[in-house]
Amino acid sequence: MKIALINLGCSKNLVDSEIMLGILSQAGYNVGLDYDNADIIIINTCSFIKDAEKESVKAIMGQINSNKKIIVVGCLAQKYGKELLELIPEISAIVGTSDIGNIADIVKKVADKIECSYNKVSKNLTYLQPDDISRFYITVGPSSYIKIAEGCDCCCSYCVIPILKGRYRSRKIESIVNEAKSLAENGVSEIVLIAQDITSYGIDLYDKLSLTDLLCELEKIDEINWIRLMYTYPMYVNDDLINCIANSKKVLKYLDIPLQHASPKILKLMNRPDIDLDLFIDKLRAKIPEIIIRTCFIVGFPGETEEDFEYLYNFVKKKKFDRLGVFEYSKEETTIAARFKDHVTSKIKKQRRKKLMELQHDISLKKHEALVDKKMEVLLEKFSASGKGLGRSYMDAPEIDGMVYVNSVEDYLPGDIIPVKITKATAYDLYGVVEN
């Protein structure tokens, strides 16, 4: 029995996919990514915004006529459940976000044709990554994600994550450290900590924000050189965390903080934290001069006037973020924001996104041009067909940020951290040569 998996969505989904493949592998199944020669195809879906749902449905429909058994798991399955089976009866099983731990039993039922279709979507969302399962790695390289928690308690008015994933649930420090040690033994140099909000880590387990305690333990793993922090909530980026980043030799001076907007009115409508973002950014940069700040903003939120957008635009212009993503607001029917009045037209949303991204392009270009002739450490990831090295500095997270293209890397291997002199810059990528 051959089982293949198609993964869609974010890095958190990627970890879930690797866990499912690990469960199936331990159960004795032949697993991988070769869906052309598979008997059963598992599609791990995303349902965060409408475009993600369309991509997920397209992936499902693309396999319906393949004469394979199709199992749909993840967020789309959790959100629509029986509706998906009714709309696409060719699906063999629907598996929700909190049921992926049962994937081996579900595969057996599908393979044995115990039922024509199988619907396993729990309303009680309690799933947490098991301690006794080894991930089956889809991606191979010197960097790997570790998911430290499930769910979210933030309840932003536009977001479906609490509905799809449930309340916040932290993994134990010991479990995370053991996973990091296992990754280190397999050649991983950089671990990227992820969750919907990593800064809330431990509040449910240890009755206090415990991310710095976790980082202290992870720093003790000799083979891990870089620890990257993704998806932080601004209210919980406290002095302990700031001091940890400032003083650590392994926790990268890089922080992903999705601010979502700058206008106080829009932030209130979004149910986002009421803090002085100007002072917050200034404090980070004063305490950690080398800090790279990645953020993202939503344009076209219901009620966003031209004045609100200009407030955001001027904020970005003033603060000059190192990395920035802009998303058009997506109306999700199960959220509070879907019921708001004064929805912004698609045309205006696209215009606002374009204007903000053009501003950020110029900011990024100037920041990168200032790096020319400077030296930085680069984590070598792989080689191009022409032999050029492809890597990332501490400034760049896997998959979402830019790359550093390096000449003269013959003496190095993927996973090495090498000294590079920057010789050329574009808005999103850097070019350089090895300089010892």
N, C-alpha and C positions, 0 to 999 in steps of 0.2 A: 504494500500500500504506500504510494507516494503522495506526499502532501506538500503543496506549495503555498506561499503566503505573498499577498500583495499588500504593502504598507502605504497608507495615505496619512497626511496630516503632519502633526508636529513631532518634535523629538520625544515627547512623552509617549506618543503612540508607538514610536520606534522601539522604545524600551518594552512596552506591552507586547509588541510583536515578537521580540526576541525571547521574552518570557514564555509566550505560548509555544514557540518553536522548541524551547528548552524542555517544557513539559511533555510535548509530543515525542521529542527525541528520547527522553528518559523512559517514555512508555513503549519504546521500541519502534516507532514509526520512522520512515525515511523522509526527512524534511529538507526543504530548501526553497529556492526562489524560481525554479524552473517550472512555471505553470503550464508550459506547452506539453510536458510529459507527465503531468501529475494526474492522480485519480480524484483528488479533492483539492479545491482551492479555497483558502481562507482569505477574505478581504477585510482588512482592518480599516474601518472608515472614520472619517472626520465629519463633524456637524457643527463646527464653531460658527461659521457664517454660511450664507447661501451659496457662495462660490465653492466652498468646500463640500457642501452637500451635492452640488451638481457634479463635481469631480468624482465623488464616491458613487453616485448613481451611474455615471458613465462607465466607471470601472466594473461595476456589477453587470451592466448590460453588455459590456464587451466580452464577458465570459459566459453569458447565458446559453449561447449556441455552441459551446465548446465540448458538449457531451461530458462535462465534468460535474461533480457534485459541488455546489457553491455554499459556503458557510459565510454569512455576513456578521461581523463582530464590531464592537466599539460604539462610538458615539451615535452614528446614524441608526444603528440597531436599538440603542437605548432610547432614542428620541421617538422613533416611529413604531418599533415593535411589530405587532400584528399587521399594521397597515402595510408594511413592506412585503409581508407574505401575501397579502391580498392583492397588492399591485403587481408583484413579481412572484407568482406561484412556483416558478422554477427554482427558487431558492430552497435549499435543503434544510438550513437552520439559521435562526437569528439568535445572536448571543450578545447580551448587554455588557456594559462596562464593568459591572461587578461580578460577572459570571465567567470571565476568561480563565479563571483558575480551574474551571471544570471542562476545559477544552478537550482533554483526552477522552472523557466520558461521552461528550457530545459527538466527537469524531467517530467513536465506536458505534454509537446509535445510527449515525448517518451511513456509515459503511455497512452496517448490518441491516439497514433498511427497516429498523424497528418502527419508525413512523415515516409518513410521506414528507412531513415537514416538522421541524422541531423549534419551538419558541422558548428561549430561556432568557428572559429579561426581568431581573429582580428589581423591585422597587426599593428594597432595603440595600442601600449602597454602602457596603462595608469592605470591599476588596482591598487588600494590601499585598504588595509584592511578597511572595513566600521566601523564607530564608533558605529552604533546602533545594531550590531549583537553580541550575546553572543556565544562564542565558545562552542561546544559540545566536551568535553574533552575525547580523546581516552585513554590517559594515566592518571592515578590517582596517586598522590604522593605529596611529599613536595616541588618538584621542577617543574618549568614550563618555557617554552620558551615564549619570547615576540619578535615578529618580528617588528623592528622599521623602516624598509625601504624596498623598492622593487628595483630591477634592479641594474645596475652597470655602472659606467663611466670609469672604469680602462682600459678596452680594452686590456687585456693581449692576446698575439698572439695565445695562445693555447685554449682559453676559449670561450665557446658558450653562456655564461650567458647573455651578452648584446643582443644577437640575440634572445634568448628565453624569456627574461624578460624586455628588454628595458632599457632606461636611468634611472639614479638614482632618486628615489622619496621617500622623507621622510614623515613619519607620524607626525602629530602635537604632541608637548610635552604633551598637555592636554589629547589627546586621549590615548597615551601610559601610562600616569600616571593613568588614569581611569581604564585601563585594569589591571594594576598592583594592584590597590586597590581591584578590583573585585577578582583577584587571591588570594590576602591576606585574603579576607573575606571567601574564600573557603579552607583555611588552608595551602596555599603555603608559604614556608619559604624562598625559593631561587628562584629568577628569573634570567633567562639566556637571555641576550640581543643578538639577532642574526640579521643578514642581510648579503648580499654578502660581504659588507664592512661596519661595524658599525662606523668606524672612520670618514667617510664622512657625517655622520648624520647631517642634518640641513643646509648643504651648499646651497641646492636648495630652502629651505623655509625661512631661516633667514640670508642668504648671509654670513654665517660664519660657521666654524666647531662648532657644538653645542652639542657634546656628553657630555661634562662636565656639561653644563646647564641642560641637561636631567637627568644626574646622581644626581645632586644637588636636583632636585625635587623628584626623586625616593627614595632618602635617608630619606625623611621626612615620609615615610610610616612606621609606628611603627612595624607592623606585619612582614614586610620583613626584614630578617636578613642578607641574602647574595645576592649580585648582581654580576653576573659573566659576563665577556665580551668575546665574541667569534667573530672570523673572523675580525681581524683588519688589516689595510693596513699599512705597516711599515712607509711610508712617512708621514702619518698623526698621528702617535703616538707622539704627540708634548709635550712640557713641561707642558702645562695645564693639559693634561690627565695624564701624569706621576705623577705630584704633587697631582692630585685628588686621584689616586690609593694609593699613598704613605701615604696620610693623612686621608683617609676615614676609618670609622669603619665598613662600610657595603660593599663597593666595594672590592671584593676579590683581593688579590695580586696574581692574575693569569691572564695571557694574552695569548690569542691564536693569533699568528702572522704567517700566512702562508708565509714563505720566498721563497719557491719554488726552489731556487738554491743558490749557493754561488759564482760560477764562474762569473766574470764580463762579459765575452763574452756571456755566456748562458743567463744571466739576461737581457742583451741588446736584444738578439734575442727574449726573452719572452716578451719584452716591460714592464719590471718590473722597479721599481724605482732605480735610480743611487745614492745609498747612501752607506756609509761605514758600512757594516753590523757588522764588528768587534767592531767598536766604538759604534754602536747603542746598541748592546747587553750589552757591558760593562757599558754603561750609565744607562740602565735599572736596572742592578744589583747593581750599585753604589747608585742610587737614591732610590731603593726599595730592600733592602737586602733579604727579604723573597720571592721575586717574583718567581713564577713558570712560566716558559715560555714553551708553547706548540707551535710547528711549524710542517710544513710538507714540503717535498721536492719531486720534480719530477725527476726521473732518466730516461735516454734514450731519452731526448729531441733531436730533429733533430740537428745534428752538434756537439753533446756532444762527445768529444774525451775521451780517457783514462785519459789524463791530466786534462780535465775539471772535470771528476768524482773524481779523486784523490784530486783535489782542494776542492770539496764538502766534501769528506770523511775526509780530514784533518781539515776542518772547523768544522764539527760535533765533531770530536775527541777533538778539542781544546775548543770549547764552551760548550760542555757537556750539552745539552738541557735536561730539566726535562721530557718532553713528546715530542715524535716525531713520525710522520707517514711518510711512504715512498710510493709513487705511481709510477707505470710505465707509461710513457707518452702514451697517447691514441690519435691517429690521428682522429681529428674531421674535416670532409670534408669542413665545412663552415668557418673554421678558417684560419687565415693567415699562421699559422705554418704548416698546411697541405700541403702548396705549397713549403715549404722549401726542400732543397736537404739534402743528407747525413742522411737519416733516420736510426736509430739504430735498429739492429735485435732484435727480441723478446727474443732470448736466452741471449743476452748481457744485455738487460734490467732486466731480471729476476736475473741474476748473480749480477748485481750492487745493485738491491734492497735487495737481500739476504745479501750481504756484509755489507750494511749500517745498516740493521736491527740487524744483529749480533753485530755490534759495539754498537748500541743503547741499546741492551739487557744488555750488560756488564755495560754501563753507568747507566742505570736505576737500576740495581741490587745494585751497590755500593751506589747510592744515597739513596735507600730504606733501605739498611743495616745500614746506618748512623742514621736512625730514630729509631732504636730499643732502648728501654728503655726511649724514649722521650714521652712527653705527647702532645696530640693535640685534637682539637675540631673536632667532627665528626657529620655530619648531618645524623641521622638515617632515612633510607628509608623504610625498611621492615624487616620481619623476615623470616628466613629459616624454613623448615619443622622441623628441630631439635631445633628451638628456638633461634638460633644464630642471632644476629643483623647484617644487611647488611647496610652499610652507606658509605659516602664519606667525605673526608677532603676537605679543600679549594683547595688542590692540584689536585683534580680530577673532571673533568666535567662529567655530565650525559652521559651515553651510550658509550663514546669514551675512557675514562680513566679507571683506575682500581677501586677497591673497598677496603673498610676496613671491615674486618670480626671481630665482637665484641662479646665476651662472657659476661655474667652477665648483660643482658639488661632488666631484668624482670620489672623494675620500670619505664621504658620509653616507649614512643609511637612514631610512625613514625612522623617526623617533628621536634622532639626534637634535640637540639644540645648538645651532651654529651661529657664529658671529657674521653679520652681514652689513656691508656698507651700502646705503641706498644711493642709487645713481639716477633714478627716474621715478616720477610719480604721476598718476592719474587721479581722478576724483575718488576712485574706489580701490585701486591696486597700487602696489609698490614694486619696484624692480631694483635688483642689486647684485653685488658680487660678494663671495666669501672673503672676509678680511680677518686674518688671524692676528 
